[in-house]
Amino acid sequence: METGIAKAIRLAGSQTALGNMLGLTPQAIQKWATQGFVPADRCREVEEKLGGQVTRYELNASVFGDAPPIARSPRRRNVGV
């Protein structure tokens, strides 16, 4: 199963790209990837920079817990409206 940080790196395109979005070095992102989670004080920023495609709950479940049901459900599109 893909970790939240691995998903964030994939969505950003690379560790370097994610680091650039956040004003961090690729080495800092590598540290997060190695530990398997994003520090709690950076989770919301990552979530916002990636447009909610990865959530704080995925990035650090030990701090934020499980996602509430609304955050787990797929986003609905208003098709034909």
C-alpha positions in Angstrom: 0.0 0.0 0.0 1.3 3.5 -0.9 2.1 5.7 2.0 0.7 9.3 2.1 4.2 10.8 1.5 4.8 8.4 -1.4 1.5 9.5 -2.9 2.4 13.2 -2.4 5.7 12.7 -4.1 4.0 10.9 -7.0 1.4 13.6 -7.4 4.1 16.4 -7.3 6.2 14.5 -9.8 9.3 14.0 -7.7 10.9 14.6 -4.4 12.5 17.7 -5.8 9.2 19.0 -7.1 7.5 18.5 -3.8 10.4 20.1 -2.0 10.2 23.1 -4.4 6.5 23.5 -3.7 7.2 23.6 0.1 10.5 25.5 0.0 12.4 22.4 1.2 15.3 20.4 0.0 14.9 17.1 -1.7 16.8 15.6 1.2 14.1 16.8 3.6 11.5 15.1 1.5 13.6 11.9 1.4 13.7 11.9 5.2 9.9 12.0 5.3 9.7 9.2 2.7 12.2 7.1 4.8 10.2 7.6 8.0 6.9 7.1 6.2 5.1 10.2 7.3 5.0 14.0 7.1 5.6 16.0 10.2 2.3 17.2 11.6 3.2 20.9 11.2 3.6 20.4 7.4 0.6 18.1 6.6 -2.0 20.8 5.9 0.5 22.7 3.7 1.1 19.5 1.7 -2.6 18.8 1.5 -3.3 22.4 0.2 -0.4 22.5 -2.3 -1.6 19.3 -3.8 -5.2 20.4 -4.0 -6.5 17.9 -1.5 -5.5 14.9 -3.6 -3.6 13.6 -0.5 -5.0 14.4 2.9 -3.4 15.1 6.3 -5.0 11.9 7.4 -2.9 10.0 4.9 0.2 12.0 5.5 0.3 11.4 9.3 -2.5 9.2 10.7 -0.8 8.9 14.1 -1.5 12.6 14.7 -4.7 13.2 12.6 -6.3 9.7 13.0 -8.6 8.2 10.4 -10.2 10.4 7.9 -13.8 11.4 8.7 -16.4 9.7 6.4 -16.7 12.8 4.2 -12.9 12.9 3.6 -12.9 9.2 2.7 -15.7 9.3 0.1 -14.8 10.0 -3.5 -15.5 13.5 -4.7 -18.7 13.8 -6.7 -18.9 15.6 -9.9 -22.1 17.4 -11.1 -22.4 15.7 -14.4 -24.9 17.2 -16.8 -25.6 20.3 -14.7 
